[in-house]
Amino acid sequence: MKTIISVFLILATFSAQAEETVYVTDEVKLQIRSGQGTKFRILTSAKTGATLTLLEEDDASGWSRIRTPKGTTGWVLSRLLTSTPVARLQLATTTSKLASAATEVTALKASLKNLQSDHQTMASETEALKTEKTHLIRELTSIRHASSKAIQIQKERNQLQERIINLERDMQTVSHEKQTLEESTSQDWFLIGAGVLLGGIILGLILPRIRSRRKTSSWDSF
């Protein structure tokens, strides 16, 4: 049983591989018969350009066994079949391809137009970005310049603060020296006054004695 099935599968595979697509030639109508000859019954017919599947070809009789798209199997004259589509079918196919190509060209033109529009938009955006970049560079330069001036101002302010601190220290020193000098001058004047007073007292004590001695000397001389 398995052997029979295997043989059947092999034959089916061979039959499938042997099948070929053929077309009805430029005839008005092709009659498909049940056997190889005009004496056999007509099963159906096929129009010019119809697609058929070639199952078997008998060169001796000039007949070929075919299958229609609907599944009908029969015999037709081999000379009425061709392996290439007929001119009318080729023309229709070419026309269809041309229409498809024209549609594709139209779509490509529309796509190209959109791309050109996008390109123009991108170009405008690029110019705007360049302008903004230039403006930002100027602002950055200005900020850097202002920053350098601010740093310089801060440095000068620190120097002025340091000078003020030094001046305040000098003023404190001078004030202290002035106070010391004033105190020293007061002491000197006090000592001078005391000396003068002391000298006056001494003179007050000495002068009367000197006068009394002079009087005594005068009396002694008489």
Sequence and secondary structure as in RCSB ss.txt:
>XXXX:A:sequence
MKTIISVFLILATFSAQAEETVYVTDEVKLQIRSGQGTKFRILTSAKTGATLTLLEEDDASGWSRIRTPKGTTGW
VLSRLLTSTPVARLQLATTTSKLASAATEVTALKASLKNLQSDHQTMASETEALKTEKTHLIRELTSIRHASSKA
IQIQKERNQLQERIINLERDMQTVSHEKQTLEESTSQDWFLIGAGVLLGGIILGLILPRIRSRRKTSSWDSF
>XXXX:A:secstr
 HHHHHHHHHHHHHHHHH EEEEE S SEEEEESSSSTTS EEEEEETT EEEEEEEETTTTEEEEE TTS EEE
EEGGGEESS  HHHHHHHHHHHHHHHHHHHHHHHHHHHHHHHHHHHHHHHHHHHHHHHHHHHHHHHHHHHHHHHH
HHHHHHHHHHHHHHHHHHHHHHHHHHHHHHHHHHHHHHHHHHHHHHHHHHHHHHHHHHHHHHHHHHHHHHH 
